[in-house]
Amino acid sequence: MIVEENKYKRMPKTENFGIYLGLDNKGRTSMFVKLSKKPKFNDSSKYLIYEYNKRQDGLWALTVSIAEQRYLGVFNKLVFDLVDTVREASNAVVAERMFMQRFVEWKTLFEQGITSSLDFSKVVGLAGELYFISEFMVEKYGIIDSLNSWCGPLGADKDFNINNTWFEVKTKSLNKDTIHLNSKSQLVSNSIGYLTVVSYEKSSLANSKSTNLFDLYQKISSLIQTQSLQAEFDRKLANLNFVPDEKYKEINLEFHEIVFYEVNGSFPQISNVEFGKAITNIEYDLFLPEIKQYKVEV
């Protein structure tokens, strides 16, 4: 296969060793690099397709394409990992060696990312966030701002940050009165935001009011009109170790109300001010009946 370079865009911060992202000649999402030596592997799998050819300048062109577009999130996540690997290299020779060393691991990580499954609690938590996006955020802010504001998968303290406010989403069983805060930072902010509680109960496919993680993913994806936004959505999901798969239809949930609690200066929360540097992380539970005075309509 002859690589058409105009179908690829060079990734930022890869000056020493170019890593390109684009489409191969069959329209599949693909990574392209130029190597000084012929690659020693040609082990295409049901997930990845490897192809290479010698260029007129004597270099070897290697393309790595995904077999199915639903692997896009994991693919993009790992391409960015390769970019981080080579960005600090002192020269092109070192960068290529670092790339090849990491790429051997990358292939294994890719397959693990595809085949691994979320446990029940993570399925429920992610389903709650996607339900919140589809039922509240999209109607209020539109699909583009909704997905761009979803920063929890990128490591932010709050799940959503938008228009000088924020939403921290917690998904709980319908008959449960507490929610868990993983750190003190989840509700600490200089701006007013909202603790957002989504309630659910276990259900089945026979219940027309039920949904599941896979269907929620498809519902949101059907609203996305650009490939770049879909790629960013999939990459955020890959950061949470979710790859779209019909196996996630097996856990069905019926969601109920979405309740908002305004987190202002008087809202009960824990900060580290009184402890100085002695305590670095705090987890705690909130008893919802005791904060009902903070309930608001948003």
Buried (B, 14 or more C-beta within 10 A) or exposed (E): EEBEBEBBEBBEEBEBBBBBBBBBBEEBBBBBBBBEEEBEEEEEEEBBBBBBEEBEEEEBBBBBBBBEBBBBBBBBBBBBEBBEBBBEBEEBEBBBBBBBEBBEEBBEBBBEBBEEEBEEEBBBBBBBBBBBBBBBBBEEBEBBBBBBBBBBBEEEBBBBBBEEBBBBBBBBEEEEEEBEBEBBBBBBBEEEBBBBBBBBEBBEEEEEEBBBBBBBBEBBBEBBEEEEBBBBBBBBBBBBBBBBBEEBEEBBBBBEEBBBBBBEEEBEBBEBEEEEEEEEEBEBEBEBEEBEEBEEEE
